């Protein structure tokens, strides 16, 4: 199990939202690159970067930050507002390792297939779900699409990974929705990352129990920023040494 710290960027700052609500924002660090460097130095193998402005306006807004992270040798995956091949090219030209498609993967299946063909092994799909149904456009647009069925579709399109976020858990620090994530992982053969609600080291242990089902990464944000536990502690649990 890999621990993947999150760096959410809005207005050039490292922030955290509650259930994706832009009105419930906490600024944790003025320099997102410095924060990403701290997580890398703490043992993270990859950093989860979210372009919150991009998710809202529909195009990449953090190319400069991504380039600075790449120059600093920080491995990243990036999601939020990547909806055209031009945005994808900009993301990879800036040095990121993995691009995450969300809204575009749902609304434009042809784009997803083209992206997978152009960047094999580097395209993940973010499935953000509210009560089991896919939500789009920075969680502002709900759909009737079942998250598990959508997971099967994106696997068929060639996505290399699914990042599953339970919206009602995100930022609430009441524990992740492990069962919903496990249901997605069991339905596909590609690896699944769980995101949303991590609040304790016991939560990490619960997620680790889903590893045999295909859940091999967990994204952690607010709990790390609030100091509920440290990144090295989380990594130790994930590696089974604590």
N, C-alpha and C positions, 0 to 999 in steps of 0.2 A: 504494500500500500504506500502510495506517495502522498505526502502532504504538500498542497499547492496553496501558498498564501495569495491573497487577493489584493490588488491595488486598483481601486476604482477611481477614475480621474474625471473631474468635472471642473471646468473653468481653470484648468492648470493645477488644481489641488488634488490631494489624495483624500477621498471622502468615503463615507459609508451611508447608505440609505436603509430605511426600514421598509420592508416589503416593496422595494422599488419606488417608494414615494419620494419625489424630488423635494417635497415640502418638509420631509423628515430627514434632513441631512446633517451629518456631523463631520467636520473637518478634522482629520487626524494628523496630517502632515502637509506642509506647504510645498514640499518638493517630492513628487512621485518617484523620480529617478533615485533619489536618496533612499526612499522607503524600499523600493525594489532591491537596491543594493544591500540594504540591511537584511532583507529576507534571504537573499542569495548567500550572504556571508553567514547567515544562521543555519545554513544547510539545505535550503530549498533547491530542488533540481530544476524547477520551472516556476515562473510567476504568472498568475492569472491576471491579465490586464483587461479592464472594462472601460470602454470609451463611452461614458454616460452622455456626453454631449452628442456624440455620433449616433448613439441609439435613438436619440430624440429627433435629430434633424435628418438622419438617413444618409450620412456620408462620414468618412474618416476625419477625425478632428485632432488626433494625437500623434501625427507622424513625427514631429520633432522629439517628443518624449520617447517614442519607440526607437528612434535612431540613437538617442543618447544612451538608452539601456543596452542596445546592441553594441555600441562602442565601448561600453563598460563591461562587456562580456556577460550580460545577464540574459539567460534563456527566458523567453516569454511565449505565452499564447495570448491572443487578442480577440476580443469580441466587442460588438456594439457598432451598428451603423455600416457594416460591410455589406453593401448591396449591389455592387457592380464589379466587373472585372478590373476596372481602373483602381478601385479601392483595394482589391486583393493584391494587385501588383504593387501598390504603394505600401501596403502592410509588409509584404515580403521584401521589397526593396529596402525598407527601413530595418530589416534584420530579424523580424520575428520568426519563431520556429513553427507556430501552429496558428491558423486562422479559424475563428469560430463564426459560423453562419447561423443566424436565427430566423428573423423575419423573412429574409430573402430565400432561405431554404424552403420555407413553407409556401410563400407566394409565387416563387419562380423556380419550380423543379428543374427546368432546363438550365438555369444558371448554376444550380448545385451540381448538375452533371458536368457542365463545362468547367467549373472550378476544380472538381475532383480530377478531371482529365488533365487540366493545366498544371495542377500542383498535387500530384499523387502522394498520398500518405500524410498530407499536411492540412487537410480540411476536416475539422470537427463540426458537428452540428449541436447548437445549444437548444435544448428543449426546456422551455420555461413553462411550468404548468400550474394552473390554479384549479384545485379540486379535480385533478386528473385530466383537464382540458388544456390544450396549448394556448399560450398567451403571446401576443406579438407587440412590436413597436414600443419597446421599453415598458412592457407589461400594461400598456394603456388600452390594448385591443384584445378582447377575449374571443375565442373561437369555439366551435363545437367539435374540433378535432381531438380525438382521443390520443393521449400522449404515447401510449404503447403502440398503437397502430402507426402513428407518425414515426416512431423509432424504427419500425420495420421498413417503412418507406425510405428513410434516409440511409439505412444500411444497404438497401437494394440499389440506391443511387451511387454508392461507393464511398460514403463518409467513413473516415478512419476511426472516429470516436464520437460518443454522445456525451454531452455535459448536461446532466439533468438537475434542474433547480426547482424546488418546491417553493413557489412564491409565498405561500402563507407561512412558511417557516423562515424565510430569508430575513435576516436582521433581527429576528425575535429572540434568539438565544434560548429556545425552548426545546432544542434537539432537532436533528434532521429527520426527514421523512424516509427512513430506511426502507420501509416496506414498498413504497411507491417506486423508489429507485431500484430495488431488487426486482420488481415486476418488469421494469423496462429492461434491465440487464438480462433477465431470463429469456426475454423475447427476441434478443439479438445475439450475434456472436462477436460483435466488435466490443472493445472495452468501454466502460461507462464511468464517468466521474460524477460524484455526488456533490451537490452544493446547496447551502442554505440551512441555517439554524444551529450550527455547531456551537455548543455551549460548555462542554466539559471534556476531560480526557476520557470519561466513560462513553461519551458520544463517539469518540474515535474508535474505541473498542467495539462498539455496536456496528460501526461501519466496516471495520475489519472482518467482522463475522460474515459480511456479505461478499467478501473477496472471492470465495469459490464460485459465486454466481456471475462474476465478471466485473465487479466494481473494484477498480484498482487505484483510484485517486479520490482525494477529498479536498475540496476548496474550503479554506477557512479565512474569514475576514474579521468581523467585529470582535470575536473572542480574543484573537491575538492582539488587536489594537487596544482592547481594554485591559489586557494583562491577566486574563482569567487563567491562562497557562502560557508557557513560552513555546516558541517554535521548536527548540531542541527537545522539549518534553513531548510535544506532539509527534515528532519524528521518531523518538524512542519507542513510543507506543505503537506507531505504525509499523516499525521494524521488528516488533515483538521482543524488545530488549528491556521493557519496563512494564 
